[in-house]
Structure formats: structure tokens, C-alpha cells
Amino acid sequence: MRLFAPHVAKMKQPHFACVGEADRPAREVVEQTASRTHGLHLPLEATVVAGDHFTNLPRYMAAYLGRVSPKVK
């Protein structure tokens, strides 16, 4: 998040951002950035999962794998 938010206008490759629902400051930045990229038709997909920054790695991985698994054949 710290790296892509200021540079979204330069995005060329798809980017998947995942943030915890209870991690409010980070969630707000991700949601605002995703809203901005959607209007510019830039390749950012943002997902909010239950939990916080310290408990979410398994949820982040599941969200990511759920997104990419159908595309890998």
C-alpha cells in the first residue's frame, strides 16, 4: 500500500491489494485509492477481509489464491 498509492496513475500491470476490515487507516487508503483507480480505468483490485493487520496473512493468501487460481491452468 505504501508503494502503490502515490503512483496509481502509472500502473500498467494488474495489482491486487488486500486489507483487513479492522485496520481502519490502511483500509481507508486502499478504498480511496481503489475508487480513484476505478474512475481512471487503472488495473487495481482491492479486497477487504475480516480481521486486522496482525491476524490476516491466512485471509490475504486465501483471497489472493482465490483470485489467481481460476486463471492458472
Backbone torsions as a table, in degrees:
resi	resn	phi	psi	omega
1	MET	NA	-43.7	-178.1
2	ARG	-62.8	-24.4	-176.9
3	LEU	-91.0	-38.8	-173.5
4	PHE	-86.3	-29.5	-173.7
5	ALA	-55.0	-47.3	-179.1
6	PRO	-74.8	-10.6	-172.2
7	HIS	-119.4	20.7	-174.7
8	VAL	-61.6	-31.0	-178.6
9	ALA	-66.2	-18.6	-179.6
10	LYS	-94.4	-0.8	-176.3
11	MET	-62.2	132.8	175.3
12	LYS	-122.4	-36.9	179.9
13	GLN	-93.8	145.8	177.1
14	PRO	-57.7	141.9	-180.0
15	HIS	-130.4	136.0	179.9
16	PHE	-115.6	117.9	178.8
17	ALA	-111.5	134.9	-179.2
18	CYS	-130.8	133.3	-176.7
19	VAL	-141.9	151.2	179.8
20	GLY	-78.8	140.8	179.9
21	GLU	-58.2	-38.3	-177.3
22	ALA	-82.3	-6.4	178.6
23	ASP	-91.6	70.7	-167.8
24	ARG	-55.3	-49.8	-178.9
25	PRO	-59.9	-45.1	179.4
26	ALA	-66.6	-40.8	179.4
27	ARG	-60.4	-43.0	-179.7
28	GLU	-62.9	-41.0	178.4
29	VAL	-64.7	-45.0	-179.8
30	VAL	-63.2	-44.8	-179.5
31	GLU	-63.9	-43.0	178.9
32	GLN	-65.0	-41.6	179.9
33	THR	-66.0	-43.2	179.0
34	ALA	-62.9	-39.3	177.7
35	SER	-62.2	-42.2	178.7
36	ARG	-64.3	-43.3	-177.7
37	THR	-70.1	-34.0	179.5
38	HIS	-61.2	-44.4	179.5
39	GLY	-65.9	-24.7	179.5
40	LEU	-97.0	1.5	-178.2
41	HIS	58.3	43.5	178.3
42	LEU	-98.8	154.8	-170.7
43	PRO	-83.7	63.0	176.1
44	LEU	-118.4	128.4	172.9
45	GLU	-116.7	127.1	-179.6
46	ALA	-116.8	137.1	179.6
47	THR	-129.6	136.7	175.9
48	VAL	-108.0	129.2	178.7
49	VAL	-118.2	161.9	178.6
50	ALA	-65.1	150.1	175.9
51	GLY	106.8	-165.9	-178.6
52	ASP	-131.1	-175.4	-175.4
53	HIS	-57.6	-33.9	-173.3
54	PHE	-90.3	-13.5	-174.9
55	THR	-116.3	4.3	-166.5
56	ASN	-100.4	-3.7	-175.4
57	LEU	-52.4	-46.1	177.9
58	PRO	-60.6	-38.8	179.1
59	ARG	-68.9	-39.7	177.6
60	TYR	-61.6	-45.2	-179.1
61	MET	-64.2	-42.1	178.8
62	ALA	-62.9	-41.8	179.0
63	ALA	-64.1	-43.6	179.6
64	TYR	-65.2	-48.5	-179.4
65	LEU	-63.7	-36.1	175.9
66	GLY	-63.4	-29.8	179.4
67	ARG	-78.9	-42.8	-174.4
68	VAL	-90.9	-25.4	-176.5
69	SER	-57.0	-44.6	178.7
70	PRO	-63.2	-23.1	-177.1
71	LYS	-86.8	-16.9	-178.3
72	VAL	-97.0	117.2	-179.7
73	LYS	-139.9	NA	NA
